[in-house]
């Protein structure tokens, strides 16, 4: 899926709901039962997380580019195999078909991405700059 303006607005609104919930929990004084009005470093981090949330969600769920991870090759003595054994072995790794996540997993993923969005996006940008 392409990263479009409509996708960004939809995910930003979803992120705003999650981040707003976290901000309300953080500013609620449980003893007196009223809201506190101070601005902290955590509030600034959550605002940055809200801006980074749509991109981080796209990186985690929608990015379909092939990533060439480094592999470790061990030197092993190869055993001669028969033609029948070679035909029966699968040619490569076979992945399970992708399925959509259930609503509760998406909610948990949104909650985690709302907190970790700047870290995920920063790692993605650094990886992209390093490997391109």
C-alpha positions in Angstrom: 0.0 0.0 0.0 1.3 3.4 -0.9 1.8 6.0 1.7 -0.9 8.5 0.7 -2.5 11.5 2.4 -5.7 9.6 3.1 -3.7 6.9 4.9 -1.8 9.5 6.9 -5.0 11.2 8.0 -6.6 7.9 9.0 -3.6 6.7 11.0 -2.9 10.1 12.5 -6.5 10.2 13.9 -6.0 6.7 15.3 -2.7 7.7 16.8 -4.3 10.8 18.3 -6.9 8.7 20.1 -4.3 6.4 21.6 -1.9 9.3 22.5 -4.8 11.4 23.9 -5.8 8.4 26.1 -2.2 8.2 27.4 -2.1 12.0 28.0 -5.3 11.9 29.9 -4.1 9.1 32.1 -0.8 10.9 32.7 -2.5 14.2 33.7 -5.2 12.8 35.9 -4.5 13.3 39.6 -5.9 10.2 41.2 -6.0 11.6 44.7 -8.0 14.7 44.1 -9.8 13.5 41.0 -9.0 16.4 38.7 -6.7 17.1 35.8 -3.2 18.7 36.2 -2.2 21.4 33.7 1.6 21.1 33.6 3.6 20.2 30.5 6.4 17.7 30.9 9.0 16.0 28.8 6.8 12.9 28.5 4.1 15.1 26.9 6.6 16.4 24.3 7.7 12.8 23.6 4.1 11.8 23.1 3.5 14.7 20.7 6.5 13.6 18.6 5.2 10.0 18.8 1.9 11.2 17.4 3.6 12.8 14.4 5.7 9.7 13.8 2.9 7.2 14.4 1.6 6.9 10.8 5.0 6.4 9.4 6.0 3.9 12.0 2.8 1.9 11.4 3.5 1.9 7.7 7.0 0.7 8.3 5.8 -2.2 10.5 2.7 -3.3 8.7 2.7 -2.0 5.1 6.3 -1.8 3.9 6.7 -4.7 1.4 10.3 -4.0 0.2 12.8 -6.9 0.3 15.4 -6.5 3.0 18.7 -8.1 2.4 19.8 -9.2 5.9 23.3 -10.4 6.4 23.7 -14.2 6.5 26.3 -16.3 8.2 27.6 -19.1 6.0 29.2 -22.1 7.8 31.5 -24.4 5.9 30.0 -27.9 6.1 31.0 -31.0 4.2 28.2 -31.7 1.7 26.8 -35.1 1.6 26.0 -36.5 -1.8 22.2 -36.8 -2.2 20.2 -38.9 -4.6 18.2 -37.3 -7.3 15.0 -38.3 -5.6 16.0 -36.6 -2.3 16.8 -33.4 -4.2 13.4 -33.4 -5.9 11.5 -33.9 -2.6 13.2 -31.1 -0.8 11.6 -27.7 -1.0 13.5 -25.2 -3.2 13.4 -22.4 -0.6 11.7 -21.2 2.5 7.9 -21.0 2.2 6.2 -18.4 4.3 2.7 -18.7 5.7 0.1 -16.6 4.0 -0.5 -13.2 5.6 -3.8 -12.7 7.4 -5.3 -9.5 8.8 -4.8 -9.0 12.5 -7.8 -9.2 14.9 -9.0 -6.0 16.5 -7.4 -6.7 19.9 -4.0 -7.3 18.3 -4.3 -4.1 16.2 -5.2 -2.2 19.4 -2.2 -3.6 21.2 0.0 -2.9 18.2 -1.3 0.7 18.0 -0.6 1.2 21.7 2.9 -0.1 21.4 3.6 1.9 18.2 2.2 5.1 19.8 5.0 4.8 22.5 7.8 3.5 20.3 7.1 5.3 17.0 10.1 7.7 17.1 12.4 4.9 17.9 11.1 2.6 15.1 11.0 5.5 12.6 14.6 6.5 13.6 15.8 3.0 13.1 14.1 2.7 9.7 15.6 6.0 8.5 19.1 5.1 9.7 18.8 1.6 8.1 17.6 3.1 4.8 20.4 5.7 4.7 23.0 3.1 5.6 22.0 0.5 3.1 21.1 2.7 0.1 
